[in-house]
Amino acid sequence: MKNIIGLILILSLQVLAQNPSWTSLKETNINASSAISFDIFSNGFGTHVIVQENSTLKYYKMDANGTAGNPITLETTSVVAPSICGDNTRLYVVYRKNNESYIRTKFSSDGGSSWTYLSTNPQNSNANSMESVFSNNKLYVSFDVSNTVYYSYYNTQNSVWSPLQTVSTGENGSVPRVAAWYTSSQDRVIFMYRKTATEGRWREWNAATNVWVNNPQTAFTVTSGNTSDPKGIAVDANYVYSYYEFTVYNPYNIYSQRQQRLRSNNAIVSTSVAQGELMVPKVYTTTTANNITHSAFYYNGTPLESGYEIGIVRNKHIGSGIEADPAYPYFGGYDQPTMINISSTTNDVFVVWKDNLSINLRLIYDDQIPLAPTNPQLSANPGNNMVRFTWTKNNEADLSVYEVWRKVNSGGTWLLINTTSNNYFVDPTYYYAPGAGDFIVTYKVRAKDAGNHLSFYSSEVSTRAEELGKQNVVNYSQLDFNLNQNYPNPFNPSTKISYSIKEEGLVTLKVYDILGKEIVTLVNENKPAGYYKAEFKASALPSGMYIYKIQAGQFSDVKKMLLTK
């Protein structure tokens, strides 16, 4: 019976706090029938895919449903070892061309719509292989030349490449792989390479201090007479995970192995055979916002009652063991994947692969709830002084909308007042009056993704504001003459009267008693178009009904208010 081959995701360190929720299989519209290799990177703009077809390099921007726009051709000849990486706003495609003595890098700052070359590039003397990773405003590129592994980084803050650093100091090195780990307390880059046919090595660079943490360390070894090949590396706060192919002769078998070592002293924590009789071109890794490292590769499945399972499986690393949950199963065992890649944005994990069932790339992703929007702020909207609510946009590839919620005063009820794909909302009901507004308005926002998962709410922000009644004015071009009901009403001992005028002119605002006797003139001056308010103080007046009247050019209006003591 044929070996059963599928796809596995290794989740290291801990079980996700949220339950995984794999989407159904999505057939993309990216034709990969001529693909030699592909690489992916996900951020808030979507999942970015580069496909190498012979010597041509094409770029696609794909949404969470697997729909990509028209490809952009980045290169047409002689492309070697392309990779893509970046952050929330920037994309970098790194590759070289045959017979060139430097590395090429193309850059996009608009989500992949347009691309330009970086003006300078590190020398490589026709590197045999290359890997790239982006971390904390730096693009790291590692490669080997003449059995020595090097790296250089591009600092985006000063647009300068660093001098070459030798990774495999004092020893042979080839087939480099690279991973990065960045938190508020750690900024590290980890390299792995092949030293000999039976030994792989790793080394750590402290990017915060620009020094090597250690000399080359043993990543894995295999017994003499057998061979090994580095396939991938992952890193977290405490461990280095080395993935390698282990070829055993007499009898001939190929295994995928995973070895976990402590970063602090390189002590082996565990070694496990992922699956036997296996060849994997590369093991790709990604780290989600909750600082969990995920890795993807093919594996041999196990028979089920309904047949043989071939699929994407999520594994949870627990102690020295691995526990697997199926995410996407094949059945039958005849159509194994041929290429696979993985990326993530926030806590969503995207897996893209090619198999023999389709000429197009295929997609499935672990759809976790979005992260809560951060940095909520209130301000006056330019041009009309309305309350402007802003927040930092989520880096979610499958973001659908934001829900904006508001309550008025401390006893008010939270109401959903708007949904928007923007990271701001201009409230048409209130204008910004932080020092003297009659109302306290409070806002919060949460994100909703394409799978209808809702994030937690952002923190709440409040300001004093002035109500515009039913005008819903959003800019000065919509201004009209209007006299609003005073607030509060009834009142004691004072109240505020707001009004708007459409054009510049003389404005009078007077208060009368119920018999028509003038009590006070609140306004009697020339005013430009805009929103205004006046305060009526009635501490010396008896309880009762009062009348206030506005006159502005041809506009006139009268309203009643009640003083109660």
C-alpha positions as CSV (number, residue, x, y, z in Angstrom):
1,M,0.0,0.0,0.0
2,K,1.3,3.5,-0.8
3,N,2.8,5.5,1.9
4,I,0.4,8.1,3.2
5,I,1.9,11.6,2.9
6,G,0.4,14.8,4.2
7,L,1.1,18.0,5.9
8,I,2.0,18.9,9.5
9,L,2.1,22.0,11.5
10,I,4.3,21.9,14.6
11,L,3.2,24.2,17.4
12,S,6.0,24.6,19.9
13,L,6.0,25.6,23.5
14,Q,2.4,25.7,24.5
15,V,-1.2,25.2,23.5
16,L,-2.9,28.2,22.0
17,A,-5.2,30.0,24.4
18,Q,-7.8,30.1,21.7
19,N,-9.0,26.9,20.0
20,P,-7.7,26.5,16.5
21,S,-10.4,26.9,13.8
22,W,-9.1,25.7,10.4
23,T,-11.0,27.1,7.4
24,S,-12.2,24.8,4.7
25,L,-9.9,24.2,1.7
26,K,-9.6,27.2,-0.5
27,E,-8.6,26.8,-4.2
28,T,-6.5,29.8,-5.1
29,N,-6.4,31.3,-8.6
30,I,-2.5,31.2,-8.6
31,N,-1.4,28.8,-11.3
32,A,1.6,26.9,-10.1
33,S,1.9,24.3,-12.9
34,S,5.3,25.7,-13.9
35,A,6.5,26.6,-10.4
36,I,10.0,25.6,-9.4
37,S,9.5,27.2,-5.9
38,F,7.2,29.7,-4.1
39,D,7.4,31.7,-0.9
40,I,4.7,33.5,1.1
41,F,4.5,36.3,3.6
42,S,1.3,37.5,5.4
43,N,0.5,40.9,6.8
44,G,-2.5,43.3,7.0
45,F,-2.5,43.8,3.3
46,G,-3.1,40.0,2.7
47,T,-0.8,37.0,1.9
48,H,1.9,37.9,-0.5
49,V,3.1,35.1,-2.8
50,I,6.2,35.0,-5.1
51,V,6.4,32.2,-7.6
52,Q,9.5,31.2,-9.5
53,E,8.7,29.8,-12.9
54,N,12.0,28.6,-14.5
55,S,13.9,31.9,-14.3
56,T,10.9,34.2,-14.1
57,L,9.8,35.6,-10.8
58,K,6.1,36.7,-10.3
59,Y,4.4,38.4,-7.4
60,Y,0.7,37.9,-6.3
61,K,-1.3,39.6,-3.6
62,M,-3.9,37.1,-2.3
63,D,-6.8,37.7,0.1
64,A,-7.9,35.3,2.8
65,N,-10.2,33.5,0.4
66,G,-7.4,32.6,-1.9
67,T,-8.2,35.2,-4.6
68,A,-5.2,37.0,-6.0
69,G,-5.0,39.9,-8.4
70,N,-3.1,40.0,-11.6
71,P,0.6,39.0,-11.2
72,I,3.4,41.5,-11.2
73,T,6.5,40.2,-12.9
74,L,9.5,41.2,-10.8
75,E,12.2,39.5,-13.0
76,T,12.2,37.8,-16.3
77,T,15.5,35.9,-16.4
78,S,18.1,34.1,-14.3
79,V,16.4,34.2,-10.9
80,V,18.0,32.2,-8.1
81,A,16.8,31.5,-4.5
82,P,14.0,34.0,-4.2
83,S,12.4,34.7,-0.8
84,I,9.9,37.3,0.6
85,C,9.6,38.8,4.0
86,G,8.6,42.1,5.7
87,D,6.5,43.6,8.4
88,N,3.1,45.4,8.7
89,T,3.9,48.0,6.0
90,R,7.0,46.9,4.1
91,L,7.7,44.0,1.8
92,Y,11.2,42.7,0.6
93,V,11.9,40.2,-2.1
94,V,15.5,39.0,-2.0
95,Y,17.1,36.9,-4.8
96,R,20.1,36.8,-7.0
97,K,20.7,36.4,-10.7
98,N,23.2,34.1,-12.4
99,N,26.7,35.5,-12.8
100,E,26.0,38.6,-10.7
101,S,28.3,39.4,-7.8
102,Y,25.6,41.1,-5.6
103,I,22.2,40.2,-4.1
104,R,19.1,41.9,-5.5
105,T,16.4,43.2,-3.3
106,K,13.0,44.6,-4.4
107,F,11.0,46.7,-2.0
108,S,7.3,47.7,-1.7
109,S,5.8,50.1,0.8
110,D,2.2,50.1,-0.6
111,G,1.2,46.5,0.1
112,G,2.7,45.1,-3.1
113,S,1.1,47.5,-5.7
114,S,4.5,48.9,-6.8
115,W,8.1,47.7,-6.5
116,T,11.5,49.4,-6.6
117,Y,15.1,48.2,-6.2
118,L,17.1,49.0,-3.1
119,S,19.9,51.2,-4.3
120,T,22.6,49.2,-2.7
121,N,23.1,45.4,-2.1
122,P,25.6,43.2,-0.3
123,Q,28.2,41.4,-2.4
124,N,27.9,37.6,-2.6
125,S,30.3,36.3,-5.3
126,N,27.6,34.1,-6.8
127,A,26.2,32.6,-3.5
128,N,25.0,29.0,-3.7
129,S,22.0,29.6,-1.6
130,M,20.2,32.4,0.3
131,E,17.7,32.9,3.0
132,S,16.1,36.1,4.3
133,V,14.1,37.2,7.4
134,F,12.9,40.6,8.6
135,S,12.9,41.6,12.2
136,N,12.8,44.9,14.2
137,N,13.4,47.2,11.2
138,K,16.2,45.1,9.7
139,L,16.3,42.8,6.7
140,Y,18.7,39.9,7.3
141,V,20.1,37.9,4.4
142,S,22.3,34.8,4.8
143,F,24.1,32.9,2.1
144,D,27.1,30.7,1.5
145,V,30.1,31.2,-0.8
146,S,32.9,28.6,-1.2
147,N,31.8,26.6,1.9
148,T,31.5,29.6,4.2
149,V,28.2,31.1,5.5
150,Y,27.9,34.9,5.7
151,Y,25.2,37.3,6.5
152,S,24.5,41.0,6.1
153,Y,21.5,43.2,7.2
154,Y,19.8,46.2,5.7
155,N,18.9,48.8,8.3
156,T,15.6,50.5,7.2
157,Q,16.2,53.4,9.6
158,N,19.3,54.6,7.8
159,S,19.0,52.7,4.5
160,V,22.5,51.1,4.9
161,W,23.7,47.5,4.6
162,S,26.0,46.2,7.3
163,P,29.4,44.8,6.6
164,L,29.5,41.1,5.9
165,Q,29.6,38.9,9.0
166,T,31.0,35.3,8.9
167,V,28.6,32.9,10.5
168,S,30.6,29.7,10.1
169,T,33.7,31.0,11.8
170,G,36.7,28.7,11.4
171,E,34.8,25.8,9.8
172,N,32.9,24.8,6.6
173,G,29.4,25.9,6.2
174,S,26.7,25.6,3.5
175,V,22.9,25.5,3.0
176,P,22.1,28.3,5.6
177,R,18.7,28.7,7.2
178,V,17.8,31.7,9.4
179,A,15.1,32.7,11.9
180,A,14.5,35.7,14.1
181,W,13.0,36.3,17.6
182,Y,12.0,39.8,18.7
183,T,10.2,40.8,21.8
184,S,10.5,43.8,24.1
185,S,13.4,42.1,26.0
186,Q,15.1,40.0,23.2
187,D,16.3,40.9,19.7
188,R,18.0,37.8,18.3
189,V,18.8,36.2,14.9
190,I,19.5,32.4,14.7
191,F,21.4,30.8,11.9
192,M,21.7,27.1,11.0
193,Y,23.9,25.5,8.4
194,R,25.5,22.2,7.3
195,K,29.0,21.7,8.6
196,T,29.5,18.2,7.3
197,A,27.4,15.4,5.9
198,T,26.7,14.2,9.5
199,E,26.5,17.5,11.5
200,G,24.5,20.7,11.4
201,R,25.4,23.8,13.4
202,W,23.6,26.9,14.7
203,R,24.7,30.3,16.0
204,E,23.0,33.2,17.6
205,W,23.4,36.9,16.9
206,N,22.3,39.6,19.4
207,A,20.9,42.3,17.2
208,A,20.4,44.7,20.1
209,T,24.2,44.8,20.8
210,N,25.5,43.6,17.4
211,V,27.6,40.8,18.9
212,W,27.7,37.1,18.6
213,V,26.2,35.3,21.6
214,N,28.2,32.2,21.1
215,N,30.5,30.3,18.7
216,P,29.0,27.8,16.3
217,Q,27.1,25.2,18.2
218,T,26.0,21.7,17.3
219,A,22.4,21.7,16.0
220,F,22.2,18.0,15.2
221,T,24.4,15.0,14.4
222,V,23.7,11.6,12.8
223,T,25.7,8.4,13.0
224,S,28.7,7.8,10.8
225,G,27.9,6.2,7.5
226,N,24.5,8.0,7.2
227,T,23.9,11.6,5.9
228,S,21.8,14.6,7.0
229,D,20.6,17.8,5.4
230,P,19.4,21.0,7.3
231,K,15.8,21.8,6.4
232,G,14.6,24.5,8.7
233,I,15.1,26.3,12.0
234,A,12.7,27.8,14.5
235,V,13.4,29.8,17.7
236,D,11.5,31.1,20.7
237,A,12.5,32.7,24.0
238,N,14.3,29.6,25.3
239,Y,14.8,27.0,22.6
240,V,16.3,26.4,19.2
241,Y,14.4,23.8,17.0
242,S,16.4,22.2,14.3
243,Y,14.6,20.3,11.5
244,Y,16.7,18.1,9.3
245,E,16.5,15.2,6.9
246,F,18.2,12.0,8.1
247,T,19.1,9.4,5.5
248,V,19.8,5.9,6.9
249,Y,21.5,3.4,4.7
250,N,21.2,-0.4,4.8
251,P,18.2,-0.4,4.6
252,Y,17.6,2.9,2.8
253,N,15.1,5.2,4.6
254,I,14.6,9.0,4.9
255,Y,13.3,10.5,8.1
256,S,12.3,14.0,9.1
257,Q,13.8,14.7,12.5
258,R,13.3,17.6,15.0
259,Q,15.8,18.4,17.7
260,Q,15.1,20.9,20.5
261,R,18.0,22.5,22.4
262,L,18.2,25.1,25.1
263,R,19.6,28.4,23.8
264,S,21.4,29.1,27.0
265,N,23.7,26.0,27.1
266,N,22.8,24.0,23.9
267,A,21.7,21.1,26.0
268,I,19.4,18.7,24.1
269,V,15.9,18.7,25.4
270,S,14.3,16.3,22.9
271,T,14.8,14.6,19.6
272,S,11.9,13.2,17.7
273,V,11.3,11.5,14.3
274,A,8.5,13.4,12.7
275,Q,7.8,10.7,10.2
276,G,9.7,8.1,8.3
277,E,10.3,7.5,4.6
278,L,10.2,11.2,3.9
279,M,11.9,13.9,1.8
280,V,11.1,17.6,2.5
281,P,12.6,20.3,0.3
282,K,12.5,22.9,3.2
283,V,10.8,23.3,6.5
284,Y,9.4,26.8,6.8
285,T,8.5,28.5,10.1
286,T,6.5,31.4,11.4
287,T,5.9,33.0,14.8
288,T,2.4,34.3,15.8
289,A,1.7,37.3,17.9
290,N,1.4,35.1,21.0
291,N,5.1,34.2,20.6
292,I,4.4,30.6,19.5
293,T,6.5,29.2,16.7
294,H,4.9,27.1,13.9
295,S,6.6,24.9,11.3
296,A,5.2,23.1,8.3
297,F,6.4,19.9,6.5
298,Y,5.0,16.7,4.9
299,Y,4.5,13.6,7.0
300,N,3.3,10.0,6.8
301,G,-0.2,9.8,8.3
302,T,-2.0,6.9,10.0
303,P,-4.8,4.8,8.8
304,L,-8.4,5.7,9.9
305,E,-11.5,3.6,9.9
306,S,-12.7,5.5,6.9
307,G,-9.4,5.1,5.0
308,Y,-6.0,6.6,5.1
309,E,-5.6,10.1,6.3
310,I,-3.4,12.6,4.5
311,G,-3.6,16.1,5.8
312,I,-2.5,19.2,7.5
313,V,-2.2,18.6,11.2
314,R,-1.7,21.0,14.1
315,N,0.8,19.6,16.6
316,K,1.1,20.9,20.2
317,H,4.5,20.5,21.8
318,I,4.0,19.2,25.3
319,G,7.1,18.4,27.3
320,S,9.2,16.1,25.1
321,G,6.2,14.8,23.1
322,I,4.0,16.0,20.3
323,E,0.2,15.8,20.2
324,A,-1.5,16.1,16.8
325,D,-4.9,17.4,15.8
326,P,-6.1,17.0,12.2
327,A,-6.8,20.2,10.4
328,Y,-7.2,19.2,6.7
329,P,-7.2,15.5,5.7
330,Y,-6.7,13.9,2.4
331,F,-8.2,10.4,2.1
332,G,-6.8,7.7,-0.1
333,G,-3.1,8.5,0.0
334,Y,-2.5,9.1,-3.7
335,D,-2.2,12.9,-4.1
336,Q,0.5,14.1,-1.8
337,P,1.7,17.7,-1.6
338,T,4.8,18.6,-3.6
339,M,5.5,22.0,-2.2
340,I,4.4,23.7,1.0
341,N,4.9,27.1,2.8
342,I,3.6,28.8,5.9
343,S,3.2,32.3,7.2
344,S,1.2,34.2,9.8
345,T,-0.2,37.6,10.8
346,T,-1.2,38.2,14.4
347,N,-2.4,34.7,15.5
348,D,-3.8,33.5,12.1
349,V,-1.6,30.9,10.5
350,F,-1.7,30.5,6.7
351,V,-0.6,27.3,4.9
352,V,-0.2,27.3,1.1
353,W,0.7,24.2,-0.8
354,K,0.8,22.5,-4.2
355,D,-0.4,19.0,-4.8
356,N,-1.3,16.7,-7.7
357,L,-5.0,17.4,-7.5
358,S,-4.8,20.9,-8.9
359,I,-2.5,23.1,-11.0
360,N,-3.3,26.0,-8.6
361,L,-1.9,26.6,-5.2
362,R,-4.2,25.6,-2.3
363,L,-4.8,27.4,0.9
364,I,-6.1,26.7,4.4
365,Y,-5.6,28.9,7.5
366,D,-6.1,28.7,11.2
367,D,-8.7,31.5,11.8
368,Q,-8.1,32.8,15.3
369,I,-10.1,35.7,16.8
370,P,-8.6,39.1,15.8
371,L,-6.5,41.1,18.2
372,A,-8.1,44.0,20.0
373,P,-7.5,47.4,18.3
374,T,-5.0,49.5,20.3
375,N,-4.2,53.1,20.9
376,P,-7.7,54.6,20.8
377,Q,-7.7,58.4,20.8
378,L,-10.2,61.3,20.5
379,S,-9.7,64.7,18.8
380,A,-11.4,67.4,16.9
381,N,-12.0,66.5,13.2
382,P,-10.2,69.1,11.0
383,G,-12.7,71.4,9.2
384,N,-15.8,70.8,11.3
385,N,-14.7,70.1,14.9
386,M,-16.7,66.9,15.1
387,V,-15.5,64.2,17.5
388,R,-12.9,62.1,15.6
389,F,-12.2,58.6,17.1
390,T,-9.0,56.9,15.9
391,W,-7.2,53.7,16.7
392,T,-4.2,51.7,15.4
393,K,-5.1,49.4,12.5
394,N,-4.9,45.7,13.1
395,N,-2.4,43.7,11.1
396,E,-5.0,41.2,10.1
397,A,-5.0,39.6,6.7
398,D,-8.6,38.6,7.0
399,L,-10.0,41.8,8.6
400,S,-13.6,42.5,7.6
401,V,-14.7,45.6,9.6
402,Y,-14.4,47.5,12.8
403,E,-17.4,48.0,15.1
404,V,-17.6,51.4,16.7
405,W,-19.5,51.6,20.0
406,R,-20.5,54.6,22.0
407,K,-22.3,55.5,25.2
408,V,-23.4,58.9,26.5
409,N,-22.7,59.9,30.2
410,S,-22.0,57.4,32.9
411,G,-25.5,55.8,33.0
412,G,-25.8,55.5,29.2
413,T,-26.2,52.3,27.3
414,W,-23.5,51.0,24.9
415,L,-24.7,51.2,21.3
416,L,-23.2,50.0,18.1
417,I,-23.1,53.2,16.0
418,N,-21.0,52.3,13.0
419,T,-19.0,49.7,11.1
420,T,-16.1,50.7,9.0
421,S,-13.0,49.3,7.3
422,N,-11.1,52.4,8.2
423,N,-9.2,52.9,11.5
424,Y,-11.1,56.1,12.3
425,F,-14.7,57.3,12.8
426,V,-16.0,60.9,12.7
427,D,-19.1,61.1,14.9
428,P,-21.9,63.0,13.1
429,T,-23.8,63.6,16.3
430,Y,-21.3,65.3,18.6
431,Y,-18.7,68.0,18.2
432,Y,-15.6,68.1,20.3
433,A,-15.8,70.3,23.4
434,P,-13.4,68.8,25.9
435,G,-13.5,71.7,28.3
436,A,-17.1,72.7,28.3
437,G,-19.3,70.1,26.6
438,D,-22.7,69.2,28.1
439,F,-22.2,65.5,27.5
440,I,-19.5,62.9,28.3
441,V,-19.3,60.6,25.3
442,T,-17.2,57.4,25.6
443,Y,-16.1,55.2,22.7
444,K,-14.6,51.7,22.2
445,V,-14.0,49.6,19.1
446,R,-13.5,45.9,18.2
447,A,-12.4,44.1,15.1
448,K,-14.4,41.5,13.1
449,D,-12.7,39.2,10.6
450,A,-13.9,37.4,7.5
451,G,-14.9,34.4,9.6
452,N,-17.1,36.6,11.8
453,H,-14.8,36.3,14.8
454,L,-14.9,39.3,17.1
455,S,-11.9,40.6,19.0
456,F,-12.0,41.9,22.5
457,Y,-12.9,45.6,22.8
458,S,-10.2,48.2,22.8
459,S,-9.8,50.3,25.9
460,E,-12.4,53.1,26.4
461,V,-11.8,56.8,25.7
462,S,-14.0,59.7,26.7
463,T,-14.4,63.4,26.1
464,R,-16.9,66.2,26.8
465,A,-18.8,67.0,23.7
466,E,-21.8,69.0,22.4
467,E,-24.8,67.5,20.7
468,L,-25.8,68.6,17.3
469,G,-29.3,67.3,17.5
470,K,-30.8,65.9,14.3
471,Q,-28.6,67.9,11.9
472,N,-25.9,65.2,11.5
473,V,-23.6,67.9,10.1
474,V,-20.3,66.5,9.0
475,N,-18.6,69.5,7.5
476,Y,-19.1,73.2,7.1
477,S,-20.6,72.9,3.6
478,Q,-23.6,71.3,5.3
479,L,-24.1,74.0,7.9
480,D,-27.5,75.5,8.4
481,F,-29.2,77.9,10.7
482,N,-30.4,76.0,13.8
483,L,-31.3,76.6,17.4
484,N,-31.0,73.5,19.6
485,Q,-32.9,72.7,22.8
486,N,-31.1,73.9,25.8
487,Y,-29.3,71.3,28.0
488,P,-30.0,70.4,30.7
489,N,-33.7,71.0,30.6
490,P,-35.3,71.4,33.2
491,F,-32.3,73.1,34.8
492,N,-31.0,74.7,38.0
493,P,-29.3,77.0,38.2
494,S,-27.8,77.2,34.7
495,T,-28.1,75.7,31.3
496,K,-26.4,75.9,27.9
497,I,-27.9,76.8,24.5
498,S,-26.2,75.7,21.3
499,Y,-26.9,77.0,17.8
500,S,-25.3,77.1,14.4
501,I,-25.3,79.8,11.7
502,K,-24.8,79.2,8.0
503,E,-23.2,82.5,7.1
504,E,-21.5,85.4,8.7
505,G,-23.7,88.1,10.2
506,L,-25.2,89.8,13.3
507,V,-26.5,87.3,15.8
508,T,-28.7,88.0,18.8
509,L,-29.8,85.5,21.4
510,K,-32.2,86.7,24.1
511,V,-34.1,85.2,27.0
512,Y,-37.6,86.3,28.0
513,D,-40.1,85.4,30.8
514,I,-43.4,83.7,30.0
515,L,-45.0,87.2,29.7
516,G,-42.6,88.3,27.0
517,K,-40.4,90.5,29.2
518,E,-36.7,90.5,28.2
519,I,-34.6,89.0,30.9
520,V,-31.1,89.0,29.4
521,T,-29.2,89.3,26.1
522,L,-26.8,86.4,25.8
523,V,-25.4,87.2,22.4
524,N,-25.4,90.4,20.4
525,E,-22.4,90.4,17.9
526,N,-21.3,89.7,14.4
527,K,-20.2,86.0,14.1
528,P,-18.8,83.9,11.2
529,A,-20.5,80.7,10.1
530,G,-20.1,77.9,12.7
531,Y,-21.3,76.2,15.8
532,Y,-21.7,78.1,19.1
533,K,-23.2,77.9,22.5
534,A,-24.1,80.3,25.3
535,E,-24.7,79.8,29.0
536,F,-27.8,81.1,30.7
537,K,-27.3,81.6,34.5
538,A,-30.6,81.9,36.4
539,S,-29.6,81.6,40.1
540,A,-31.4,84.9,40.9
541,L,-34.6,84.1,39.0
542,P,-37.7,82.3,40.2
543,S,-38.8,78.9,39.0
544,G,-40.9,78.8,35.9
545,M,-41.0,78.7,32.1
546,Y,-38.7,80.9,30.1
547,I,-38.3,81.6,26.4
548,Y,-35.2,82.1,24.3
549,K,-35.0,83.5,20.8
550,I,-32.3,83.7,18.2
551,Q,-32.2,86.2,15.3
552,A,-29.5,85.8,12.6
553,G,-30.2,87.6,9.4
554,Q,-33.5,86.3,8.1
555,F,-33.4,83.3,10.4
556,S,-35.4,83.4,13.6
557,D,-36.4,80.7,16.1
558,V,-37.9,80.4,19.6
559,K,-37.8,77.6,22.2
560,K,-39.0,77.1,25.7
561,M,-37.0,76.0,28.8
562,L,-38.0,75.2,32.4
563,L,-36.2,76.5,35.5
564,T,-36.9,74.4,38.6
565,K,-35.7,75.1,42.2
